[in-house]
């Protein structure tokens, strides 16, 4: 047995030596991106791109002509830059009061690039200047854009940018109708652009108030426009590309709407279905909990109550805007909000959280086990692979571990803030939501550092963070070694 393992170990060393020699030859003739993708993990490159963007944004926001008032610490600018790049929305300062027009333009760029990913813009710039790409480059671009496979990556990236600018332009036009009347032509257009970008990227920043969109709580035009931008950004680009293709087929073949939905991929069906039910259930639960609360819905008419409740439900898709104070909500409401924030949006979009698909896969798995049918895990007449269940469980578990560690550390650094408020803040940070129970500005230096780390972890993904620091094992392979079953009492 030892001789077999020793021979396998020697073969593995020879293979590693050969790979290093091939790598050395490749690096002599490769581009910078090929060099990086060959030497480092793609997830490491993506994380480094976000880190670079955050540091560069911090530098720009720290410039004197970016600020209205001097004396703001570099940590505060780092917090805001991280929140913008990670499309969160938490801020210890009021953006409208702190930053000049130049500083706000920098924030728009940080939200835009952070929402789509720096690698998306790098790949598009390279696409315009080159005709061919290596397999490693295509794989990196596909991972950055959330695309399965590397077929027609450049076309997919072009469609992403096209949809992004189209939706944001429509949002700008709709919001400008109200904002130009309230702020004047120039300021109104800029505010409309800022909110449109912040809503589509699910960043949640505003540029003209300290209470988010509270002044427009009962304004259907502003509220519904922002809600639609949040939903569109959170669905994922793969869904929108598929919806467009099916819409074209429906027009050509004159198919009924029911048959079109049945022809969608399982992913699109899951995303649309779970998003719809999360928004509806969130609206109803918010109405149920806050109906008579005089600080939130109690003083509003019934139509306004439904509009405000629907807005809060949609913003839990990791957007971060608010038309009422989160601190004024009842404790049970904030606890329910934490659950919805953890679920978040859908894969391949601008939202955070564990993702709607992960949540539904876990629900299907639990349902099958409750029915004592572990091998009958089906969804839309398709069998879910066991590996998908393992991935969903792993994502949820790691998210909860990171969240617990973050909240535990916050409870040590912020002993005077209630644990529920710290939990709400921690969930909002790691799910890149941006809602706060008015405690962000009260955090200590260590507390702000913890939130910065949680926001960055939430944007990259806790599972990806672990993969970055994971080292390859040099031990002999044990694929063919099977140990006896262990007798362990569970539960």
NUGU-411190 format. One record per residue (C-alpha): residue in one letter; z, x, y negated. Coordinates in pm, whole numbers, padded with zeros to 5 digits, always signed. Example, Ala and Ser with C-alpha at 12.3 -4.5 7.8 and 13.67 -1.06 7.14 Angstrom:
# residues 2
A+00780+01230+00450S+00714+01367+00106
***
This chain:
# residues 491
X+00000+00000+00000X+00088+00285-00238X-00244+00459-00164X-00436+00141-00248X-00251+00094-00576X-00293+00463-00662X-00667+00447-00602X-00698+00133-00814X-00502+00302-01092X-00735+00604-01084X-01039+00377-01093X-00892+00195-01391X-00836+00524-01575X-01195+00634-01507X-01322+00299-01633X-01116+00330-01952X-01247+00684-02006X-01603+00563-01961X-01548+00280-02208X-01411+00525-02466X-01719+00744-02426X-01947+00443-02468X-01745+00334-02770X-01779+00679-02928X-02157+00664-02886X-02173+00312-03024X-01966+00388-03332X-02209+00659-03438X-02483+00400-03487X-02286+00084-03568X-02214-00104-03888X-01862-00140-04026X-01826-00490-03883X-01946-00376-03540X-01697-00089-03558X-01410-00324-03640X-01500-00585-03379X-01537-00316-03113X-01214-00138-03188X-00986-00429-03284X-00927-00781-03161X-01117-01048-03350X-00793-01233-03424X-00657-00912-03579X-00962-00885-03804X-00923-01249-03913X-00552-01199-03988X-00629-00880-04181X-00893-01063-04386X-00637-01327-04488X-00379-01058-04568X-00632-00869-04782X-00725-01188-04967X-00356-01266-05032X-00283-00920-05171X-00597-00924-05386X-00508-01273-05513X-00154-01156-05591X-00294-00871-05800X-00522-01104-05997X-00251-01364-06054X-00017-01088-06179X-00252-00984-06458X-00125-01059-06812X-00423-01280-06901X-00360-01491-06589X-00017-01602-06713X+00105-01808-07005X+00454-01659-06991X+00556-01303-06902X+00841-01201-06673X+00730-01378-06355X+00814-01162-06053X+00550-01016-05824X+00717-01202-05536X+00646-01534-05709X+00279-01446-05751X+00270-01335-05386X+00422-01670-05287X+00161-01867-05482X-00127-01651-05357X-00010-01691-04997X+00025-02064-05045X-00326-02089-05193X-00497-01871-04930X-00308-02044-04647X-00398-02379-04811X-00036-02493-04812X+00058-02603-05163X+00421-02494-05183X+00508-02325-05511X+00833-02208-05674X+00674-02252-06019X+00463-02513-06194X+00101-02400-06185X+00009-02601-06496X+00277-02426-06702X+00251-02074-06560X-00118-01990-06530X-00396-01976-06787X-00749-02100-06730X-00836-01766-06571X-00536-01786-06339X-00632-02138-06232X-00990-02028-06163X-00848-01753-05941X-00648-02018-05757X-00961-02229-05703X-01135-01927-05549X-00831-01845-05332X-00812-02203-05204X-01185-02218-05138X-01213-01885-04960X-00881-01934-04784X-00975-02281-04664X-01308-02175-04513X-01201-01822-04423X-01306-01494-04578X-01511-01409-04268X-01723-01720-04327X-01832-01593-04668X-01878-01237-04540X-02100-01362-04260X-02309-01570-04500X-02353-01271-04730X-02466-01060-04435X-02694-01339-04313X-02883-01334-04643X-02940-00960-04615X-03003-00912-04244X-03209-01077-03973X-03034-00966-03655X-02671-00934-03552X-02493-00780-03256X-02312-00990-02998X-01976-00874-03133X-02069-00976-03487X-02188-01320-03373X-01866-01369-03176X-01657-01275-03481X-01852-01515-03703X-01819-01797-03448X-01443-01747-03415X-01404-01738-03793X-01592-02069-03826X-01419-02236-03531X-01743-02266-03332X-01773-02257-02955X-02038-02008-02847X-02262-01793-03062X-02584-01997-03058X-02723-02060-03409X-02412-01923-03580X-02592-01859-03909X-02723-02218-03918X-02377-02350-03842X-02224-02146-04124X-02491-02267-04367X-02413-02626-04277X-02041-02560-04329X-02100-02437-04683X-02346-02720-04751X-02099-02989-04639X-01814-02823-04826X-01991-02807-05161X-02145-03153-05115X-01812-03325-05046X-01635-03134-05322X-01912-03222-05568X-01883-03593-05481X-01506-03568-05523X-01552-03398-05860X-01779-03679-05983X-01539-03953-05873X-01228-03783-06015X-01405-03692-06339X-01442-04063-06420X-01065-04089-06458X-00975-03736-06569X-01227-03710-06851X-01083-04028-06998X-00728-03888-06973X-00781-03520-07061X-01112-03500-07247X-01451-03385-07121X-01394-03010-07060X-01036-03029-06934X-01110-03341-06734X-01403-03182-06551X-01198-02872-06474X-00905-03079-06346X-01145-03281-06132X-01291-02960-05985X-00947-02814-05918X-00815-03128-05745X-01138-03178-05550X-01123-02825-05406X-00749-02850-05343X-00790-03184-05163X-01088-03088-04945X-00928-02758-04840X-00597-02941-04786X-00427-02699-05027X-00234-02960-05226X-00208-02780-05560X-00248-02960-05891X-00318-02802-06229X-00187-03046-06488X+00159-03172-06387X+00488-03075-06225X+00509-03386-06006X+00174-03357-05822X-00025-03683-05857X+00271-03912-05931X+00112-04042-06250X-00180-04173-06040X+00032-04332-05767X-00112-04678-05831X-00459-04566-05938X-00702-04664-05658X-00984-04439-05782X-00783-04116-05782X-00571-04197-05477X-00859-04311-05254X-01086-04023-05362X-00818-03765-05283X-00741-03940-04953X-01106-03931-04847X-01138-03563-04937X-00826-03483-04734X-00954-03675-04432X-01301-03521-04452X-01160-03168-04477X-00915-03229-04193X-01161-03373-03940X-01336-03042-03879X-01691-02929-03945X-01801-02969-03583X-01723-03339-03609X-01923-03384-03929X-02224-03199-03791X-02221-03420-03482X-02175-03737-03690X-02477-03641-03900X-02695-03585-03593X-02595-03917-03441X-02649-04097-03770X-03003-03962-03780X-03060-04076-03420X-02921-04419-03503X-03167-04455-03791X-03467-04338-03587X-03393-04533-03269X-03216-04824-03441X-02921-04803-03204X-02615-05028-03242X-02295-04866-03370X-02111-04916-03037X-02369-04719-02839X-02363-04439-03096X-01985-04395-03061X-02011-04388-02683X-02261-04102-02706X-02023-03881-02906X-01869-03579-02741X-01513-03615-02612X-01391-03386-02889X-01534-03606-03164X-01402-03922-02999X-01054-03771-02970X-01050-03644-03329X-01170-03972-03483X-00947-04190-03267X-00623-03998-03307X-00682-03943-03681X-00728-04317-03733X-00413-04410-03542X-00202-04141-03704X-00299-04262-04050X-00236-04629-03961X+00096-04562-03785X+00211-04328-04063X+00135-04593-04325X+00323-04865-04137X+00625-04643-04066X+00644-04535-04430X+00630-04898-04542X+00899-04992-04292X+01136-04714-04400X+01078-04722-04778X+00997-05088-04852X+01321-05158-05040X+01393-04806-05165X+01402-04837-05546X+01323-04466-05586X+00994-04487-05394X+00833-04825-05311X+01099-05077-05408X+00978-05142-05764X+00603-05164-05685X+00386-05463-05601X+00271-05521-05242X-00084-05381-05295X+00060-05074-05467X+00309-05027-05182X+00028-05017-04930X-00173-04774-05145X+00122-04537-05193X+00220-04556-04825X-00137-04487-04713X-00158-04188-04948X+00163-04036-04808X+00038-04091-04454X-00293-03918-04527X-00133-03627-04712X+00072-03555-04399X-00258-03437-04249X-00142-03106-04412X-00274-03177-04763X+00046-03144-04968X-00029-03387-05251X+00231-03653-05328X+00244-03960-05549X+00621-04003-05508X+00914-03762-05481X+00983-03646-05126X+01345-03586-05219X+01379-03957-05305X+01268-04065-04957X+01527-04172-04705X+01635-03918-04443X+01475-04110-04158X+01145-04109-04349X+01154-03732-04391X+01234-03689-04021X+00931-03899-03927X+00723-03702-04178X+00819-03378-04003X+00667-03508-03679X+00341-03605-03848X+00323-03272-04034X+00364-03077-03710X+00070-03265-03558X-00146-03184-03861X-00525-03212-03873X-00807-03130-03633X-00954-02800-03509X-01237-02635-03696X-01137-02782-04032X-00915-02686-04323X-00595-02850-04196X-00302-02689-04016X-00044-02800-03760X-00072-02793-03382X-00386-03010-03425X-00459-03368-03324X-00638-03267-03004X-00336-03069-02885X-00110-03367-02950X-00332-03610-02760X-00372-03377-02462X+00007-03354-02435X+00038-03734-02456X-00222-03779-02181X-00041-03527-01965X+00293-03703-02010X+00133-04040-01935X-00016-03913-01610X+00317-03768-01497X+00507-04087-01586X+00258-04277-01369X+00311-04020-01093X-00059-03932-01108X-00062-03561-01204X-00421-03517-01081X-00553-03817-01274X-00551-03685-01629X-00856-03851-01780X-00966-03912-02136X-01274-04115-02231X-01392-04103-01868X-01365-03726-01856X-01113-03516-01664X-00899-03282-01872X-00876-02934-01727X-00535-02802-01628X-00592-02496-01847X-00614-02728-02148X-00272-02870-02062X-00127-02520-02035X-00282-02421-02370X-00150-02736-02540X+00201-02683-02403X+00194-02317-02503X+00083-02395-02859X+00353-02660-02905X+00625-02439-02755X+00539-02136-02968X+00516-02351-03281X+00862-02492-03215X+01005-02144-03146X+00865-02005-03472X+00985-02315-03658X+01335-02290-03513X+01362-01921-03602X+01238-01987-03955X+01474-02280-04020X+01765-02089-03866X+01703-01795-04099X+01670-02030-04397X+02003-02193-04312X+02160-01846-04334X+01994-01745-04661X+02027-02091-04823X+02372-02220-04716X+02398-02467-05007X+02076-02656-04923X+02105-02935-04659X+01959-02847-04320X+01727-03149-04324X+01571-03031-04650X+01532-02679-04509X+01375-02822-04193X+01135-03028-04404X+01047-02714-04603X+01002-02506-04288X+00780-02764-04118X+00576-02798-04436X+00528-02419-04450X+00437-02348-04089X+00210-02655-04069X+00055-02551-04405X+00127-02894-04555X+00282-02818-04892X+00520-03112-04930X+00872-03027-05046X+01201-03204-05101X+01228-03018-05436X+01392-02707-05288X+01111-02447-05315X+01212-02334-05662X+01577-02307-05548X+01509-02063-05266X+01652-01713-05283X+01439-01401-05259X+01492-01380-04883X+01425-01752-04851X+01092-01716-05028X+00997-01422-04805X+01073-01634-04498X+00854-01919-04628X+00572-01670-04705X+00584-01543-04347X+00590-01899-04211X+00290-02001-04424X+00091-01698-04309X+00191-01758-03948X+00090-02123-03974X-00252-02037-04119X-00329-01774-03857X-00158-01966-03577X+00163-01860-03397X-00029-01802-03075X-00271-01574-03258X+00019-01385-03418X+00158-01307-03074X-00186-01201-02954X-00216-00955-03244X+00092-00762-03134X+00024-00799-02762X-00039-00471-02584X-00257-00424-02283X-00066-00351-01968X-00132-00014-01803X+00036-00118-01480X-00174-00151-01162X-00335-00495-01115X-00150-00747-00899X-00410-01021-00864X-00402-01004-00487X-00024-00986-00456X+00138-01324-00383X+00516-01347-00373X+00718-01613-00187X+00802-01933-00376X+01126-01933-00574X+01381-02210-00521X+01492-02314-00871X+01656-02641-00971X+01477-02789-01273X+01644-03049-01494
***
